[in-house]
Amino acid sequence: MINEYEIKKEICDIGKRIYNRGMVASNDGNISVKLNDHEFLCTPTGVSKGFMTPEYICKVDENGNVLQANKGFKPSSEIKMHMRVYKERPDVNSVVHAHPMYATAFAIAGIPLTQPIMPEAVIALGCVPIAEYGTPSTEEIPNAVSKYLQHFDAVLLENHGALTYGDSLLNAYHKMESVEFYAQLLFLSKQLGGPKELSRSQVERLYEIRRQFGMKGKHPADICLNAKDGKPSCHSCGQCSCEAGASSEGDLVAEITKKVMKELGL
């Protein structure tokens, strides 16, 4: 088993990666890792993620209370958001929050990443919805994110940034890379006249490949009620039809009908 010091070093390494890739500026962003149900390591507030060393890293409990922190350091002010993810997703062992340029631009514009433009993004991410705006360091962001935790492993934060999580720190970070790469490609393709999206049948085949691979995490391929019924999936209809707000299949159908009627001006 990797000891805490090695995990702290890994957190610092990932911090340098997100900083060097321009996913954060100044002291932005935060990272955490679950040690067990009651102990978590996290980056401190007010510190550049590109210049951390292991002694910077803090330890908190499941409520965000400080268990250990060296003088001059205290946990990230966004720790509430991380703790909500761990509480509602027991399979998650790491959370990464950053402000990648293109993904954050989509979040600011209010545009979720739902268009199927490349196989890797469809298989790895499915859809990337936008959680409603919340004031940083309050319960507003955790509450907004909570609605999407059971359906997705990545979410944009309205006017804020992106949040990814996974069964390891490296996987959580890779999801952040994937979200940004997806957003960048989508942005650039729009400048070239608009992306040529994958067809419904192509998306369904990719979803089936993901299921065959037995990939971990949450994904529309596994939970989309439309896809299970052989109907257009989230990607195919251009909207995230497996929104967490729909409490039942009936609610889901009602929500889709409402959206279609709005588009038709009825």
DRENDO-1510 file (C-alpha; in Angstrom, 1 decimal, always signed):
<recs>
REC; n; res; u; v; w
REC; 1; MET; +0.0; +0.0; +0.0 .
REC; 2; ILE; +1.3; +3.5; -0.9 .
REC; 3; ASN; +2.1; +5.5; +2.2 .
REC; 4; GLU; +0.7; +9.0; +2.8 .
REC; 5; TYR; +4.0; +10.8; +1.8 .
REC; 6; GLU; +4.0; +9.1; -1.6 .
REC; 7; ILE; +0.3; +10.2; -2.1 .
REC; 8; LYS; +1.2; +13.7; -1.2 .
REC; 9; LYS; +4.0; +13.7; -3.8 .
REC; 10; GLU; +1.6; +12.4; -6.4 .
REC; 11; ILE; -0.9; +15.3; -5.5 .
REC; 12; CYS; +2.0; +17.8; -6.0 .
REC; 13; ASP; +2.9; +16.2; -9.3 .
REC; 14; ILE; -0.7; +16.4; -10.6 .
REC; 15; GLY; -0.8; +20.0; -9.3 .
REC; 16; LYS; +2.2; +20.8; -11.5 .
REC; 17; ARG; +0.5; +19.1; -14.4 .
REC; 18; ILE; -2.7; +21.1; -14.3 .
REC; 19; TYR; -0.7; +24.3; -13.7 .
REC; 20; ASN; +1.8; +23.7; -16.5 .
REC; 21; ARG; -1.1; +22.8; -18.9 .
REC; 22; GLY; -2.8; +26.1; -18.2 .
REC; 23; MET; -5.7; +24.5; -16.5 .
REC; 24; VAL; -5.4; +26.9; -13.5 .
REC; 25; ALA; -3.9; +30.3; -12.9 .
REC; 26; SER; -2.3; +31.7; -9.8 .
REC; 27; ASN; -3.8; +29.9; -6.8 .
REC; 28; ASP; -6.8; +28.4; -8.5 .
REC; 29; GLY; -8.0; +24.8; -8.4 .
REC; 30; ASN; -7.9; +22.0; -5.8 .
REC; 31; ILE; -7.2; +18.3; -5.5 .
REC; 32; SER; -8.1; +15.7; -2.9 .
REC; 33; VAL; -7.5; +12.0; -2.3 .
REC; 34; LYS; -9.4; +9.6; -0.1 .
REC; 35; LEU; -7.3; +7.6; +2.3 .
REC; 36; ASN; -10.2; +5.9; +4.1 .
REC; 37; ASP; -13.8; +6.7; +5.0 .
REC; 38; HIS; -12.6; +9.2; +7.7 .
REC; 39; GLU; -9.3; +10.7; +6.3 .
REC; 40; PHE; -8.6; +12.7; +3.2 .
REC; 41; LEU; -5.6; +14.5; +1.8 .
REC; 42; CYS; -6.2; +17.9; +0.1 .
REC; 43; THR; -4.4; +20.8; -1.4 .
REC; 44; PRO; -4.3; +24.0; +0.7 .
REC; 45; THR; -6.0; +27.3; +0.0 .
REC; 46; GLY; -4.1; +30.3; -1.3 .
REC; 47; VAL; -1.2; +28.3; -2.9 .
REC; 48; SER; -0.3; +27.8; -6.5 .
REC; 49; LYS; -0.8; +24.2; -7.6 .
REC; 50; GLY; +2.4; +24.4; -9.7 .
REC; 51; PHE; +4.7; +25.0; -6.8 .
REC; 52; MET; +3.6; +22.7; -4.0 .
REC; 53; THR; +5.7; +20.3; -2.0 .
REC; 54; PRO; +4.4; +17.5; +0.2 .
REC; 55; GLU; +4.5; +19.5; +3.4 .
REC; 56; TYR; +1.8; +21.8; +1.9 .
REC; 57; ILE; -0.8; +19.0; +1.8 .
REC; 58; CYS; -3.4; +19.0; +4.5 .
REC; 59; LYS; -5.4; +16.2; +6.0 .
REC; 60; VAL; -9.1; +16.5; +6.9 .
REC; 61; ASP; -12.0; +14.3; +8.0 .
REC; 62; GLU; -15.2; +13.5; +6.2 .
REC; 63; ASN; -16.7; +16.8; +7.4 .
REC; 64; GLY; -13.8; +18.8; +6.2 .
REC; 65; ASN; -12.4; +19.4; +9.7 .
REC; 66; VAL; -8.6; +19.7; +9.9 .
REC; 67; LEU; -6.8; +16.6; +11.2 .
REC; 68; GLN; -3.3; +17.8; +10.2 .
REC; 69; ALA; -1.9; +20.9; +8.6 .
REC; 70; ASN; +1.5; +22.4; +8.8 .
REC; 71; LYS; +1.8; +26.0; +10.0 .
REC; 72; GLY; +0.6; +28.5; +7.4 .
REC; 73; PHE; -1.5; +26.1; +5.5 .
REC; 74; LYS; -5.2; +25.3; +5.7 .
REC; 75; PRO; -7.5; +23.2; +3.5 .
REC; 76; SER; -9.0; +24.5; +0.3 .
REC; 77; SER; -12.1; +26.6; +0.7 .
REC; 78; GLU; -13.8; +24.2; -1.8 .
REC; 79; ILE; -13.4; +21.2; +0.4 .
REC; 80; LYS; -17.2; +21.0; +0.9 .
REC; 81; MET; -17.6; +20.2; -2.8 .
REC; 82; HIS; -15.0; +17.4; -2.6 .
REC; 83; MET; -16.7; +15.9; +0.5 .
REC; 84; ARG; -20.0; +15.8; -1.2 .
REC; 85; VAL; -18.6; +13.8; -4.1 .
REC; 86; TYR; -17.0; +11.3; -1.7 .
REC; 87; LYS; -20.2; +11.0; +0.4 .
REC; 88; GLU; -22.5; +10.3; -2.6 .
REC; 89; ARG; -20.0; +8.3; -4.7 .
REC; 90; PRO; -18.3; +5.7; -2.5 .
REC; 91; ASP; -16.5; +4.4; -5.6 .
REC; 92; VAL; -14.6; +7.7; -5.9 .
REC; 93; ASN; -11.1; +8.0; -4.4 .
REC; 94; SER; -10.0; +11.3; -5.8 .
REC; 95; VAL; -11.4; +14.6; -7.0 .
REC; 96; VAL; -9.8; +17.3; -9.2 .
REC; 97; HIS; -11.2; +20.8; -9.7 .
REC; 98; ALA; -9.6; +23.1; -12.2 .
REC; 99; HIS; -10.4; +26.0; -14.7 .
REC; 100; PRO; -9.3; +24.6; -18.0 .
REC; 101; MET; -9.6; +27.3; -20.6 .
REC; 102; TYR; -11.9; +25.8; -23.2 .
REC; 103; ALA; -14.1; +23.7; -20.9 .
REC; 104; THR; -14.5; +26.8; -18.6 .
REC; 105; ALA; -15.4; +28.9; -21.6 .
REC; 106; PHE; -18.3; +26.4; -22.4 .
REC; 107; ALA; -19.3; +26.6; -18.7 .
REC; 108; ILE; -19.4; +30.4; -18.9 .
REC; 109; ALA; -21.4; +30.3; -22.1 .
REC; 110; GLY; -23.8; +27.9; -20.6 .
REC; 111; ILE; -23.2; +25.2; -23.2 .
REC; 112; PRO; -22.9; +21.6; -21.9 .
REC; 113; LEU; -20.6; +19.2; -23.8 .
REC; 114; THR; -23.1; +16.8; -25.3 .
REC; 115; GLN; -22.2; +16.6; -29.0 .
REC; 116; PRO; -20.7; +13.3; -30.1 .
REC; 117; ILE; -17.7; +14.3; -32.1 .
REC; 118; MET; -15.0; +11.7; -31.4 .
REC; 119; PRO; -15.1; +8.1; -30.2 .
REC; 120; GLU; -12.8; +8.6; -27.2 .
REC; 121; ALA; -15.0; +11.3; -25.7 .
REC; 122; VAL; -18.2; +9.3; -26.2 .
REC; 123; ILE; -16.7; +6.2; -24.5 .
REC; 124; ALA; -14.8; +7.9; -21.7 .
REC; 125; LEU; -17.1; +10.8; -20.8 .
REC; 126; GLY; -20.5; +10.4; -22.5 .
REC; 127; CYS; -22.1; +13.8; -21.7 .
REC; 128; VAL; -20.6; +16.5; -19.6 .
REC; 129; PRO; -23.5; +18.6; -18.1 .
REC; 130; ILE; -23.4; +22.0; -16.4 .
REC; 131; ALA; -24.1; +22.3; -12.7 .
REC; 132; GLU; -26.0; +25.5; -11.8 .
REC; 133; TYR; -23.9; +28.4; -10.5 .
REC; 134; GLY; -23.1; +28.4; -6.8 .
REC; 135; THR; -21.1; +30.8; -4.6 .
REC; 136; PRO; -17.6; +29.3; -4.0 .
REC; 137; SER; -16.9; +27.8; -0.6 .
REC; 138; THR; -20.6; +27.6; +0.3 .
REC; 139; GLU; -23.0; +24.6; +0.1 .
REC; 140; GLU; -24.5; +26.0; -3.1 .
REC; 141; ILE; -21.9; +24.3; -5.3 .
REC; 142; PRO; -22.1; +20.9; -3.6 .
REC; 143; ASN; -25.9; +21.0; -3.8 .
REC; 144; ALA; -25.7; +21.9; -7.5 .
REC; 145; VAL; -23.1; +19.2; -8.3 .
REC; 146; SER; -25.0; +16.6; -6.3 .
REC; 147; LYS; -27.7; +16.2; -8.9 .
REC; 148; TYR; -25.2; +14.9; -11.5 .
REC; 149; LEU; -23.0; +12.7; -9.3 .
REC; 150; GLN; -24.9; +9.5; -9.9 .
REC; 151; HIS; -24.9; +9.9; -13.7 .
REC; 152; PHE; -21.5; +11.4; -14.7 .
REC; 153; ASP; -17.8; +11.4; -13.8 .
REC; 154; ALA; -17.3; +14.9; -15.0 .
REC; 155; VAL; -19.3; +18.1; -14.7 .
REC; 156; LEU; -18.9; +21.7; -15.7 .
REC; 157; LEU; -19.5; +24.3; -13.1 .
REC; 158; GLU; -21.5; +27.3; -14.4 .
REC; 159; ASN; -19.3; +30.4; -14.7 .
REC; 160; HIS; -16.6; +28.6; -12.7 .
REC; 161; GLY; -14.7; +25.6; -14.1 .
REC; 162; ALA; -14.8; +21.9; -14.2 .
REC; 163; LEU; -14.9; +19.0; -11.7 .
REC; 164; THR; -13.8; +15.4; -12.4 .
REC; 165; TYR; -13.5; +12.4; -10.1 .
REC; 166; GLY; -12.5; +8.8; -10.3 .
REC; 167; ASP; -11.2; +5.7; -8.6 .
REC; 168; SER; -7.6; +7.0; -8.5 .
REC; 169; LEU; -5.9; +10.4; -8.6 .
REC; 170; LEU; -4.5; +9.7; -12.0 .
REC; 171; ASN; -7.8; +8.7; -13.5 .
REC; 172; ALA; -9.5; +11.8; -12.0 .
REC; 173; TYR; -6.8; +13.9; -13.6 .
REC; 174; HIS; -7.1; +12.1; -16.9 .
REC; 175; LYS; -10.8; +12.8; -17.0 .
REC; 176; MET; -9.9; +16.5; -16.6 .
REC; 177; GLU; -7.6; +16.3; -19.6 .
REC; 178; SER; -10.3; +14.5; -21.6 .
REC; 179; VAL; -12.9; +17.2; -20.8 .
REC; 180; GLU; -10.6; +20.0; -21.9 .
REC; 181; PHE; -9.5; +18.2; -25.0 .
REC; 182; TYR; -13.1; +17.5; -25.9 .
REC; 183; ALA; -14.0; +21.1; -25.3 .
REC; 184; GLN; -11.1; +22.4; -27.4 .
REC; 185; LEU; -11.9; +20.2; -30.3 .
REC; 186; LEU; -15.6; +21.1; -30.2 .
REC; 187; PHE; -14.7; +24.8; -30.1 .
REC; 188; LEU; -12.3; +24.6; -33.0 .
REC; 189; SER; -14.7; +22.5; -35.1 .
REC; 190; LYS; -17.4; +25.2; -34.6 .
REC; 191; GLN; -15.0; +27.7; -36.1 .
REC; 192; LEU; -14.7; +25.5; -39.2 .
REC; 193; GLY; -18.4; +25.5; -39.9 .
REC; 194; GLY; -19.6; +23.1; -37.2 .
REC; 195; PRO; -18.7; +19.5; -36.3 .
REC; 196; LYS; -19.8; +16.5; -38.2 .
REC; 197; GLU; -21.4; +14.5; -35.4 .
REC; 198; LEU; -21.3; +10.7; -35.1 .
REC; 199; SER; -24.6; +9.1; -36.0 .
REC; 200; ARG; -27.0; +7.6; -33.6 .
REC; 201; SER; -25.9; +4.1; -34.6 .
REC; 202; GLN; -22.3; +4.9; -34.2 .
REC; 203; VAL; -22.9; +6.3; -30.7 .
REC; 204; GLU; -24.8; +3.3; -29.7 .
REC; 205; ARG; -22.0; +1.0; -30.9 .
REC; 206; LEU; -19.5; +3.0; -28.8 .
REC; 207; TYR; -21.8; +2.8; -25.8 .
REC; 208; GLU; -21.9; -1.0; -26.3 .
REC; 209; ILE; -18.1; -1.1; -26.5 .
REC; 210; ARG; -17.9; +0.7; -23.2 .
REC; 211; ARG; -20.2; -1.8; -21.6 .
REC; 212; GLN; -18.2; -4.7; -23.0 .
REC; 213; PHE; -15.0; -3.2; -21.5 .
REC; 214; GLY; -16.7; -3.1; -18.1 .
REC; 215; MET; -15.3; +0.5; -17.6 .
REC; 216; LYS; -15.8; +1.8; -14.1 .
REC; 217; GLY; -17.6; +5.0; -13.1 .
REC; 218; LYS; -20.9; +6.5; -14.1 .
REC; 219; HIS; -21.8; +7.1; -17.8 .
REC; 220; PRO; -25.0; +7.6; -19.9 .
REC; 221; ALA; -24.3; +4.2; -21.6 .
REC; 222; ASP; -25.2; +2.6; -18.3 .
REC; 223; ILE; -28.1; +4.7; -17.0 .
REC; 224; CYS; -29.8; +6.6; -19.9 .
REC; 225; LEU; -33.4; +5.3; -19.9 .
REC; 226; ASN; -33.8; +6.3; -23.5 .
REC; 227; ALA; -30.8; +4.1; -24.5 .
REC; 228; LYS; -32.1; +1.2; -22.6 .
REC; 229; ASP; -35.4; +1.4; -24.5 .
REC; 230; GLY; -33.6; +1.6; -27.8 .
REC; 231; LYS; -34.5; +5.3; -28.3 .
REC; 232; PRO; -32.1; +8.1; -29.0 .
REC; 233; SER; -29.5; +8.5; -26.3 .
REC; 234; CYS; -28.3; +11.8; -24.7 .
REC; 235; HIS; -25.9; +12.4; -27.6 .
REC; 236; SER; -28.3; +11.5; -30.3 .
REC; 237; CYS; -30.9; +14.0; -29.2 .
REC; 238; GLY; -28.4; +16.8; -28.4 .
REC; 239; GLN; -29.8; +17.1; -24.9 .
REC; 240; CYS; -28.9; +15.3; -21.7 .
REC; 241; SER; -32.1; +13.2; -21.4 .
REC; 242; CYS; -30.8; +11.4; -18.3 .
REC; 243; GLU; -30.8; +14.5; -16.1 .
REC; 244; ALA; -30.6; +13.7; -12.4 .
REC; 245; GLY; -33.7; +15.9; -11.9 .
REC; 246; ALA; -35.9; +13.3; -13.4 .
REC; 247; SER; -36.9; +11.1; -10.5 .
REC; 248; SER; -38.7; +8.4; -12.7 .
REC; 249; GLU; -39.2; +7.3; -16.2 .
REC; 250; GLY; -42.4; +9.2; -16.3 .
REC; 251; ASP; -40.7; +12.4; -15.2 .
REC; 252; LEU; -38.1; +11.8; -17.8 .
REC; 253; VAL; -40.6; +11.5; -20.6 .
REC; 254; ALA; -42.4; +14.6; -19.4 .
REC; 255; GLU; -39.2; +16.6; -19.4 .
REC; 256; ILE; -38.2; +15.5; -22.9 .
REC; 257; THR; -41.8; +16.3; -24.2 .
REC; 258; LYS; -41.5; +19.7; -22.7 .
REC; 259; LYS; -38.2; +20.4; -24.4 .
REC; 260; VAL; -39.5; +19.2; -27.8 .
REC; 261; MET; -42.6; +21.4; -27.6 .
REC; 262; LYS; -40.5; +24.4; -26.7 .
REC; 263; GLU; -38.3; +23.8; -29.7 .
REC; 264; LEU; -41.4; +23.5; -31.9 .
REC; 265; GLY; -42.8; +26.7; -30.4 .
REC; 266; LEU; -45.9; +24.9; -29.1 .
</recs>
